Amino acid sequence: MSELSTIWSVLVDWLAHGLLRASPWQVLVTTLVMTHITIVAITVFLHRSQAHRSLDLHPIPSHFFRFWLWMTSGMVTKEWVAIHRKHHAKCETKDDPHSPVAHGIKTVLLRGSELYRAEAKVQETLKKFGHNTPDDWLERHVYTGRSKLGVSLMLVINVLLFGALGLTVWAVQMLWSPIHAAGIINGLGHWWGYRNFEAADASTNISPWGIWIGGEELHNNHHTFPTSAKLSVKPFEFDIGWGYIRVLEMMGLAKVRKTAPQLKLGAVRPVADSQTLEALIANRYEVMAQYATNLRKACAEELDRLKQQGAQNTERWNEMRLAQRWLHRDDQKIPADVKALVAKACDQSPSLTKLVTMREELRQLWTRTNVSGEQLVVDLQGWCQRAEGSGIAALQEFARTLRSARA
């Protein structure tokens, strides 16, 4: 009887404290560390290294990340990579596996993991988009097809280490990726936030500080430069995933292949030439972002003028506020219900009309595919001449900046 009592006492103690006998606060911290490692594995290994080939990882971190993801999420590298590549290839269309534009924000937020699992069963997706992913013995005989084994192993480890509380730790781990990756990034990252660049899709930056989800918060930056290993582009932005990559690189465990291009400026050329055109096309997103700053500044100046006239509450004021928000966007991205109001605001301001018209003319320099390079250079020279002769200071300064661009 005493032996049974002893065994029962030991069992109860183990269930209460686990082998580590960690306090609730220690368990919480450990859980956050483990879930963060999962996020790092997703952003560094699955996303940046495997899906976009923006960096090469040494076999040591690669194998560790694969093993960790197998235990903490049951993810199969080929499936995740294929689905993500298809998302970029078919972005915001009905064929996009998880676009809130196509499926609705509620569906992606609440059922993002279901959309992922459904697409993972489509063999055509895996065959077309899952190339050049790991196909070694471990992948074929351990990871692929045995996801339940991995997450079950994690459950056993958690219960052994933390006792009954390990069940909660395991539940958090299982929910972490579906909520943050499948839900927040795939959902909010195409529905709410700010945009640095006019990417062709609806991607947004959820936050300028990419910490909680490993840098993936900077989703508009990523969709603009998908092959960049660094997701932050502005001085005020921070990508913790890039920090981990740099540490791995300094340890000789990673090699960065590509980062976002940066516009280089030099002496102002007398006229724009082929190198100017090359620099413009290569850095078109950054160039248009600078142009957007000029447009917003012009709207702000118009608002200041109206304010001085005491017209804060007039219809004109509201129209100009809308213009400030939308004029720098491509025409197809402006909601139909505000287009007329934005156009009306422009009609009453010759300088805004000129800025908007010349923005579209500038964009045509890289969207026209049936024009020779020589003709595009001529068109760019004409654009710069019209800008500098416009009498609009912002346009004149912008044209001079273009003539100083280097490839």
N, C-alpha and C positions, 0 to 999 in steps of 0.2 A: 504494500500500500504506500509506503514511504517513497519507493522508487517511482511509482506512478505520480505521486505528488511532485516529486522533483522534476520529472520529465514535463509534467504539465506546467510547472512554474517556469522552467526554461523556455517552453514553447510560448507561453504568454509573454514573457520578457522579450523574446525574439520578435514576436508579432508587434509588440509595442515600440521597440527601439531598433530592430534589425541588427545585423552584424556590426555596423558602424556606430551604433548607439548615438546617432546624430540628433541634435535638437531640431525642432520644427524650422527654426531660422536657417540652420545649416542645410536642411533638406531643401528649403526654398532656394537658397543660393545655388546649391548643386544642380537643381532642376533648371534654373535659369542659365547656368553655364552649359549644361548639356544641350538645351534647346538652342542656345546661341551657336554651339558647334554645328548643329544640324543646319542652321541657316547659313553658316559659313561654307559648309560642304555643298549646299545647293548653289549659292552664288558663285563661289570660286571654282568648284569642280564641275558641277552639272551645267551651269549657265555660261560662265565666261570661258572655261577651258574646253568643255565638250561640245556644247551647242554652237558656240560662235568662234572657237579656235583663236581667241584673242591672246591666249597664253599657253605655254607648254608646262605641264606639271611633271615633276620627277615621280617615278613609280612609288616612292614611299608615301607622299601625301595622297597620290591618286588611289592607291590601295586602301589607305586608311579611310578616306572619304567614302569610297564605295562600301566598305564594310560598315562604317558608321550609319550611312543612309539605309543600308539593308536592315539594320537592327532598329533604327529609330523611326523609320517611315515606310519600310518595305518597298522603296522606290527601285525601279529597274532603269539603269542608265539609258539604254536604247529607247525605252518608252518615253521617258521624260524629254530627252533630246529631240526625238521625232515630233512630239506634240508641240514643243516650243518652236522648233523650226517651221512647222506648218503654221503656227500662230503668226510668225513674221511674214511668211509667204502669202497668207490669205487674210491678212489683218483687217478686221472690221467688216468682213464679208460673211455670208452665211456659212462658208466653209471654215471660218476661224473657230477653233475648238472651244475658245472661252472668251469671246468678246462681248462686253456689255452692250455694245452698239447693236450686235446681231441677236444676242440672247436676252438682253435686259439686265440691268444692274442687280436686281433682286436675285435672279437666277444664278448669276456668277458668284455673288457674295455668299449665298446660302447653299448652293449646290455645286460649287466649283470643283470639289473632289469627285463628284459624280460625273461631271463633264469630262474630267481627266480620265477616269476609269473607263468610260464609254469609248473615248477616242483611243485609248491604249489597246483596245480589242480590234481596232481596224487595221488589218494586216497591210493594206495598201499604204497607210500612213507610215507604218514602221519601215516598210520596204523603201519608200521614196525618200523619207526624211531622216531615217535612223542610221545612215551610213557612217563609217569611220568611228564607231563607238566600240568599247571594249568587247572582245569576243574570245577571251582566253578560257582556260579550264574552269576557273572560279566562276566566271560569268555564266558559263553554260551549265555547270553542275551544282552550283551553290546558290547564286543570287537569282537568276532568271527562273521563274516558276516556283520559287520557294520563299516568297515574301512573308508568308505566315510563320515560317520557321524563324526568320530573323526577328520579327516583332515579338514572337513568343519567347525567344531567348532573352530579349530585352526585358520582358515582363518578369521572368525568373530572376534575372540579375537585380532588378529594382526591388523585388520582394525580399530577396536575400539580404541586400544591403540596408534597406530602410524598413523592413517589416511590412505591416499592413498599409502604412503610408506609401509604400512603393507602388501600390495600385493607383493612387492618385498621381504619382510622378509619371507612371507609364501612360495614364490617360492624357495628361498634359502633353507628353511627347507625341502621342498619336494625333492629337488635335492641332499641334503647333504648325505643321507644314500646310495642312488643308486650309486653316484659317488665314495664315499670313501669306503664303505663296499663292495658293489657288484662289483664295477669296480676295484679300486686300490688294495684292499686286495686280492680278488679272482683272479685278473688278474696279476698285478705286483708281488704280493706275491708268485707267482708260475712261474715267468718268469725272473725277474731281481733282483739283490741284492747280498748279501754275505750269506754264509752258515757256521754256527758254527758246524753243525753236519750232518753226512751222513744219513739223514732220507730216508725212502724208496721212497719218492715222490720227486717232484721238488721244494718244498717250499724254500723260501728265506727270509732273513731279509731285508726289504726295507731300514731301517734306524736303527742305534743303539739307537736312542732316540725316544722312543714311546710316543709322546706327542699329535701330531695332530689327530691321530686316536685312542687314548686311550691306546696305547701299542700294538695294533694289528700289528704295523709295524714289530714286532719281530716274523714273521710268521714261519720261520724255527724252532725257539725255540719251538713254540707252537706245530707244527706237530711232533717234536721229543718227547715232553712231553705234550701230549694233555690234561691230567687231572691235570696239574699244574695250580694253581691259579695265580702264578707269571710267567710272560712271559720273563723277563730278566734273564740271567744266567751268563753273563760275567761282570766283574767289571766296564767296560766302558759303559754298557747298562743301559737304564733307562726306566721303565715301569710305566707311570703315573696311569694306571688303578690299578696297585698293590698299589700305594699310597692311592687311594681312598678306596680300600678294607681294608687296614690297619686302616684307619680312622674309617670306619664303624665297624671294629672289636673292636677297642678301645672304641667305643660307645656302644658296646654290640649288634650291629645290623647285625653282620656277624660272621661266624665261618669258618675259612679256613680248608679244609679237606685234601688237598694234595698240595705239591710243588715238584719241580723237585729234584730227588735224587742227592746227592753230594758225590763224591768219598772221602772216609776217609782213611787216611794213618796212620800207626803205625810203630812199630819196624819191621825190615826186617826179615821175616821168613827164616829159612835155606832152605826150599823147599816150593814151592806152594802147597796148600792143598785145601780141599773142601771149606773152607771159602774164600780163594783167588778166586776160581772159581765163587763162589756166588757173590762176590763183582765185579768181572769182568763182569759177565752177567748183573747184576743190573745196572752197570754204563758203559755199553758198548759204548754208544755214546760219553761220556766224555773221555773214554780210547782211542777210535779211533781218537778223536779230538786231544789228546796229541800226538798220533802216527803221525798224519798228520803234526803236528808242526815239528817233527823230520825229516819227509820226505822233507818238504819245506826247512828246514835248510840244509839238505844234498845237495839239488839242489843249494841253494845259495852258498854253499862252492865250488861246482863244477863251478858255474858261476864266482866266484872270481878267481878261478884257471885259467879259460879261459881268463879272463880279464887281468890277469898278463902276460899271453902269447900273449896279443894283438890280441885276436881272437873274439872281440866283434861282428864283422859283418859276421862272418862265419856261415855256415849252422849248424855247431855244436852248436853255441851259441843260435840260434833260436830254435833248438830242445830242448835244456836244458830249455829255457824259457817256452816252452810248457809243458815240464815235471814238472816244478815247479808249474804250474797252475793246472795240471790234475792228477798227480801221486797219490795224497792222496785220490782220489775219487774211488768209487767202479767201477769195470771194465765196468758194463753195463751203467754207467753214463757218460763215456768218449765218446764224439762224434766220430762216425765212421771215419770221415775224418782226425782225429788227432791221432788215435790209433797207426798207423804205425810209425809216427814220434816220439811219446812218447816211444814206444817199442824200437826204434832205439837208443834213448838217453840212455835208460837203458842198452842196450846191450854193450855200450861203457864204462859203469861204474859198476864194480862188486859190489860196496857197494850199489848203488841204486837198482840193481837187487835183492840183498839180502833183502833189506828193503821192496821192493814191494812183494817179494815172502812170506816173513814172515808176512807181513800185512794180506795177504789172508789166511795164515795158522791160524793166530790168530782169524780172523773173522769166520772161520769154527767152532770154539769152541762153538759158540752159534747158528749157523745156521743149524748144524746137529741135527736132531731130533730122529735119529734111533740109537743113541749111549748112553750107560749108563753114569750116573754121575761119577762112578768110573773110567771109561775109559777116560772121559773128563779130570779128574784130572791128570791122567797119561800123557795125551797128553799135558796138560798145563805145567807140569813139564818138559817134553821133549822140549817144545818150549822155556822155560826160559833157559834151559841148552844150547840149540843151540844159543840163542841170546847172552848169556854171553860168549860163546866161539867163537863168530863171529869175534872178533877183531874190531868191529865197536862200537865206544864209545857211540853213540846215542842208539843203541840196548842194549848195556850192562846196561846203566843207566835206560832205560825203563823197562828192565826185573827186575831190583832191585826194581823199583817203584811198579811193579805188585806184587812182593812178600811181599810188605808192605801194600797192600790193605786190607781193612777190610770191612766186610759185614755190 
